[in-house]
């Protein structure tokens, strides 16, 4: 696939993968993107997962059309992008390896070699001249590993963004980007919002026509849309008005309260309802960052919160959840403790506001609880 006359896609699609990084469900698989630049000198941008070495090298060879590779640019050392460095080095013994200092240290640890005789160490502001094309390197530490660099080609106005702007799924369907990109970003990069914001400020000074990430589709249309979403995600700003209601129920009574509340909220604004014992918890986590308000509904379990609720809140805290309004529904047959425990678990989050209204269920939803749910819905839907 030609991205431009001189830039060719050489990545692969993993349609059989069920879990990304051992935890994120990928029902549509995932792509490992790699790119080839043809000029007076040739450059390959990143490799792929080790399971696809032969397929990827074949793609690179086809893109090079009989030429040798002069450079391999390693932007990110996570194994799904770096596992074929050794295979590439053997196939193209004269090629130089271009990466950050930290990346070469990781190569030694991962693959037993830091390519002392073939290495080109680059840092922020360094360039690599290929002919008409010159790559300028942008340091992007903790987006989402410390060694990451991005590469900008001023000739074709392409920003190669490493894992930035990545998305689960295939390289097609650019128009369906947002939900899977959000789940990818919040799950993997979400903790590092300030670092992403820093890179976005650098990118704002560039004339960008195409974004080439290491996962998902190449982005060519309406780039302002993608950059705006990344700006919101990295600054922990909600995308739109709405409420997430996430519940953990044992016998269905806590679920009943959550469903009643969601129905009332849905009459006024967007609402997403998640059963934390059955849903994709990472989708539920990502959605909590999309909306400004969150309701946590949990049964009391061994004097604590229900395990799936604990896992959910831990996922939020780990990813820097902040600047949101949070409400609680708790249930307990003899000693309701869930609200106290949920608030304690959220202590690590910044700038949270808690609703005045709340719901305390004693086993099953009572008339008093219905009034409490009504009051909570009104508060959540008020401006």
Buried (B, 14 or more C-beta within 10 A) or exposed (E): EEBBEBBBBBBBBBEEBEEBEEEBBBEBBBBBBBBBBBBEBBBBBBBBBBBBBEBBBEBBBEBBEEEEBBBBBBBBBBBBBBBBBBBBBEBBEEBBBBBBEBBBBBBEEBBEBBBEEBBBEBEEEBEBEBEEBBBBBBBBBBBBBBBBBBBBBBBBEBBBBBBBBBBBBBBEEBEBBBBBBBBBBBBBBBBBBEBBBBBBEBBEEBEBEBBBBBBBBBBEEEBEEBBEBBBBBBEBEBBEEBBBBBBBBBEEBBBBBBBBBBBBBBEBBBBBBBBBBEBBBBBBBBBBBBBBBBBBBBBBBEEBBBBBBBBBBEBBBEBBBBBBBBBBBBBBBEEBBBBBBBBEBBEBBEEBEEBEBBBBBBEBBEEEBBEBBBBBBEBBBEE
